[in-house]
Amino acid sequence: MLEDHWYILGAGAIGSLFACQFERANIHSTLLIRSASSAHSLAEKTFKSIAVTFLDESKHNFSIQTQPSVQSSITGSKESLSTLPIQQLILATKAHQSQIAIDNIRSRLAEKAIIVVMQNGMGVAEQLQAQLPQCRIFVATTTEGAHRPTTNSLIHAGAGETWIGYLPSNGQKDYHTESITAQSIAKQWQKTVLSIHYDHNIIQRLWTKLAINCAINPLTVKYQCNNGALLKKPEALQLMEKVCQELQQVMTARGIHSPSNLFTTVKQVAKNTHSNISSMLQDNRNHQPTEIHFINGYIVNEGKTLGIPTPANQALALEITHVDIPK
């Protein structure tokens, strides 16, 4: 039986969007945020004001409960909000920030806590399954578009879909039971106005999104352009095609169905999202580390495991990693 309360670790655009939509649907949420440690923040409720502009251009102010994600060195009361067990958690941090973020709250995770990993890239859910065998790890992927002009404002820029499923982990959990739980999560989230679905084959959906991200995001950084502009650059298209060819080889070897012509699919996505600035390019322009190791880097590692060369993905991963390193 699910609780009517979700903790959200990662107060970026997507984490904040779900927190506000949950509150709008009377599903309680708590944002776990980095904040200066103080006895006050440990012992009392604190709230974050978020002004949201919705798709229909209506505006609404939300007051979302927050707690520090890092425990204070000041010992609080045993009844302190920041020491209560976490039963249900959405992990919405950037992939490369996940390990530290989870480590900071690990002591609060309840036995059999539900963790829904919702982020770009792949690899984090598998890491958590190995590190937290007592927890129940689920995955979600979303195409909702949102961005934060300021820390206290949010624009829901594009309607999308969110899919939830269970990622099997070497038979450690009962697949049937966990699939039912994933369906229950989807049903609860359907109380919001967001388009939420359960997917019994979530791995297929995750790989498809990964492939598209691999073939578009790093190229937007390499060529410093929006998605659609890649289609006007012959050199970018040649590289995109090589990336897609490697992806299809890896996906086939992993038993993952891929579009008969992944390159055509990716070009269509780039056309459909012509004006979009990829999250990787946004991170690059904001001088923040990117998720390259969990996107193209993940394909490189899979290729090594399978004995499949992935030179195009490897070159991109190395190039973007070099860009990530401050000069």
C-alpha positions in Angstrom: 0.0 0.0 0.0 1.5 3.3 -1.1 1.8 6.3 1.3 0.3 9.6 0.2 3.7 11.3 0.6 6.7 11.4 -1.7 10.2 12.8 -0.9 11.9 14.3 -4.0 15.6 14.4 -4.1 16.7 16.8 -6.8 14.9 20.2 -6.8 15.7 21.0 -10.4 13.0 21.7 -13.1 11.6 18.1 -13.2 11.7 17.5 -9.5 10.1 20.9 -8.8 7.4 20.2 -11.5 6.4 16.9 -9.9 6.4 18.4 -6.4 4.0 21.2 -7.6 1.8 18.9 -9.6 1.6 16.5 -6.6 0.5 19.3 -4.3 -2.0 20.4 -6.9 -3.5 16.8 -6.8 -3.4 16.6 -2.9 -0.4 14.2 -2.9 2.0 15.4 -0.3 5.6 16.0 -1.2 8.8 17.1 0.4 11.7 18.5 -1.6 15.1 17.5 -0.2 17.4 20.4 -0.9 20.9 21.5 -0.1 20.8 24.2 2.5 22.9 25.6 5.3 22.7 23.4 8.3 21.0 24.9 11.3 19.0 23.8 14.4 16.0 25.7 12.9 16.1 23.8 9.6 16.4 20.5 11.5 13.6 21.0 14.0 10.9 22.9 12.1 9.0 22.9 8.9 10.5 25.1 6.1 8.9 25.9 2.8 10.0 26.9 -0.7 7.8 29.2 -2.7 7.6 28.3 -6.4 5.7 30.4 -8.9 4.6 28.1 -11.8 3.5 29.1 -15.2 1.5 26.2 -16.7 1.0 25.2 -20.3 -2.2 27.2 -20.6 -0.2 30.2 -19.4 -2.1 30.3 -16.1 0.0 31.0 -13.0 0.0 29.6 -9.5 2.2 30.0 -6.4 3.0 26.8 -4.5 4.5 26.5 -1.0 6.4 23.2 -1.0 7.7 21.7 2.2 11.5 21.3 2.2 14.1 19.5 4.3 17.9 19.6 4.1 19.3 16.7 2.1 22.5 16.9 4.1 22.4 16.1 7.8 23.5 18.8 10.2 26.4 18.4 12.6 24.0 19.9 15.2 22.1 17.0 16.8 18.4 17.6 16.5 15.5 16.1 18.3 14.7 12.4 17.6 11.4 13.6 16.4 13.0 16.1 14.0 11.5 16.1 10.5 14.9 15.6 9.0 15.4 12.3 10.8 12.1 10.7 9.9 12.4 7.5 7.8 11.9 8.0 4.0 9.5 5.4 2.7 9.0 6.7 -0.9 11.6 8.7 -2.8 11.9 10.1 -6.3 15.5 10.5 -7.4 15.5 13.4 -9.9 19.1 14.7 -9.5 21.5 14.7 -12.5 22.9 11.2 -12.9 26.4 12.2 -11.9 25.1 13.8 -8.7 23.2 10.7 -7.6 25.8 8.9 -5.6 26.6 11.8 -3.3 22.9 12.7 -3.0 21.9 9.2 -2.0 24.8 8.8 0.4 23.6 12.0 2.2 20.2 10.5 3.0 21.1 6.8 3.1 20.7 6.6 6.9 17.1 7.8 6.5 16.0 5.2 3.9 13.5 2.9 5.5 13.6 -0.9 5.1 12.0 -1.7 1.7 11.9 2.0 0.8 10.6 2.6 -2.7 13.0 4.6 -4.9 11.9 5.8 -8.3 14.9 6.8 -10.4 13.9 9.5 -12.9 16.7 11.1 -14.8 18.6 11.1 -18.1 21.1 8.4 -18.9 21.4 4.9 -17.6 23.4 3.1 -14.9 22.3 4.7 -11.7 19.3 2.3 -11.0 21.6 -0.7 -11.4 24.1 0.9 -9.0 21.4 1.5 -6.4 20.1 -2.1 -6.8 23.6 -3.4 -5.9 24.2 -0.8 -3.1 20.7 -0.9 -1.5 19.4 -4.5 -1.8 17.0 -3.8 1.0 15.3 -1.1 -1.1 12.8 -1.4 -4.0 14.2 0.3 -7.1 11.9 1.4 -9.9 12.6 3.6 -13.0 10.7 6.3 -14.7 11.3 8.3 -17.9 9.6 11.5 -18.8 9.4 13.8 -21.8 7.8 16.7 -19.8 9.4 20.0 -20.7 10.2 22.4 -17.9 12.8 25.0 -17.0 13.5 27.3 -14.1 14.2 30.9 -15.0 15.0 31.5 -11.3 15.3 29.3 -8.2 11.7 30.3 -7.2 10.0 30.2 -10.6 9.2 27.3 -13.0 7.8 27.2 -16.5 6.0 24.0 -17.7 7.1 24.5 -21.3 5.9 21.3 -23.0 3.4 18.5 -22.4 5.0 15.0 -22.4 4.5 11.6 -21.0 5.9 9.8 -18.0 6.4 6.0 -18.0 7.1 3.9 -14.9 8.3 0.4 -14.6 10.4 -2.1 -12.6 13.9 -2.9 -13.7 14.7 -6.6 -12.9 17.8 -7.2 -10.9 19.1 -10.7 -11.3 16.0 -12.2 -9.8 16.6 -10.6 -6.4 13.0 -9.4 -6.3 9.7 -10.9 -7.3 9.0 -9.5 -10.7 5.2 -9.9 -10.5 4.9 -8.2 -7.1 7.2 -5.4 -8.1 5.3 -4.9 -11.4 2.1 -4.5 -9.4 3.8 -1.9 -7.2 4.9 0.0 -10.3 1.3 0.0 -11.6 0.2 1.3 -8.2 2.7 4.2 -8.4 1.5 5.1 -11.9 -2.2 5.0 -10.8 -1.4 7.3 -7.8 0.5 9.7 -10.0 -2.4 9.7 -12.5 -4.3 11.9 -9.9 -2.2 14.8 -11.4 -2.8 16.4 -14.7 0.4 14.8 -16.1 0.2 12.0 -18.5 1.4 9.0 -16.5 1.6 5.3 -17.6 2.9 2.0 -16.5 5.3 0.1 -18.9 5.9 -3.6 -18.4 8.9 -3.4 -20.7 10.4 -0.2 -19.3 13.9 -1.2 -20.4 13.0 -0.9 -24.0 11.7 2.7 -23.4 14.9 3.6 -21.4 17.2 2.4 -24.2 15.2 4.2 -26.9 15.5 7.5 -25.0 19.2 6.8 -24.3 19.9 6.2 -28.0 18.2 9.5 -28.9 20.2 11.4 -26.2 23.4 9.8 -27.3 22.9 10.9 -30.9 21.7 14.4 -30.2 22.9 15.9 -26.9 26.7 15.6 -27.2 26.5 16.9 -30.7 24.7 20.0 -29.6 27.6 20.7 -27.3 30.2 19.9 -29.9 28.6 22.2 -32.4 27.1 24.7 -29.9 23.7 24.7 -31.4 20.1 23.7 -30.8 18.7 20.3 -31.8 17.4 21.3 -35.2 20.5 23.1 -36.3 22.4 19.7 -36.4 20.3 18.8 -39.4 21.9 21.6 -41.4 25.5 20.6 -40.6 26.8 17.7 -43.0 29.6 16.9 -40.6 27.2 16.7 -37.6 24.9 14.4 -39.6 27.8 12.1 -40.6 28.8 11.8 -36.9 25.2 11.3 -35.8 24.9 8.4 -38.3 28.0 6.7 -37.0 26.7 7.0 -33.4 23.4 5.5 -34.4 25.1 2.6 -36.2 27.1 1.7 -33.0 24.0 2.1 -30.9 22.1 -0.4 -33.1 24.8 -2.9 -32.8 24.9 -2.7 -29.0 21.1 -2.7 -28.6 20.8 -5.8 -30.9 23.5 -7.6 -28.9 21.7 -6.7 -25.7 18.4 -8.1 -27.1 16.9 -4.6 -27.2 14.6 -3.8 -30.1 15.6 -0.7 -32.0 13.9 1.1 -34.9 14.9 -0.4 -38.2 16.6 2.8 -39.0 17.6 4.6 -35.8 19.3 7.4 -37.7 16.0 8.3 -39.4 14.2 8.2 -36.1 16.9 10.5 -34.4 16.7 13.0 -37.3 12.9 13.2 -36.9 13.3 13.8 -33.2 15.8 16.6 -33.9 13.3 18.1 -36.4 10.4 17.8 -33.9 12.5 19.5 -31.2 14.1 22.0 -33.5 14.3 24.9 -31.1 15.1 22.9 -28.0 18.4 23.5 -26.2 19.5 20.1 -24.9 20.1 19.7 -21.2 23.7 18.8 -21.9 24.2 22.0 -23.8 22.5 24.0 -21.0 24.8 22.4 -18.5 27.8 23.2 -20.7 26.8 26.8 -21.1 26.2 27.1 -17.4 29.7 25.7 -16.8 28.3 22.7 -15.0 29.4 19.0 -15.4 27.3 17.1 -17.9 25.8 13.6 -17.8 28.1 12.3 -20.6 29.4 9.3 -18.6 25.8 8.0 -18.1 24.8 8.6 -21.8 27.6 7.9 -24.4 29.9 6.7 -21.7 27.3 4.0 -20.8 27.3 2.8 -24.4 31.1 2.7 -24.4 31.1 0.5 -21.3 28.3 -1.7 -22.7 30.3 -2.1 -26.0 33.4 -3.2 -24.0 31.4 -5.8 -22.2 29.9 -7.1 -25.4 33.1 -6.9 -27.4 31.6 -4.3 -29.8 33.8 -1.3 -30.8 32.1 2.1 -30.2 34.7 4.6 -31.5 32.3 7.4 -32.3 30.6 7.3 -28.9 34.0 7.0 -27.2 35.4 10.0 -29.0 32.3 12.1 -28.1 32.5 10.9 -24.5 36.2 11.9 -24.3 35.6 15.3 -26.0 32.7 16.3 -23.7 34.5 15.0 -20.7 37.4 17.3 -21.6 35.0 20.2 -22.0 33.6 19.4 -18.5 37.0 19.9 -16.9 37.5 23.6 -15.8 40.3 25.3 -17.6 
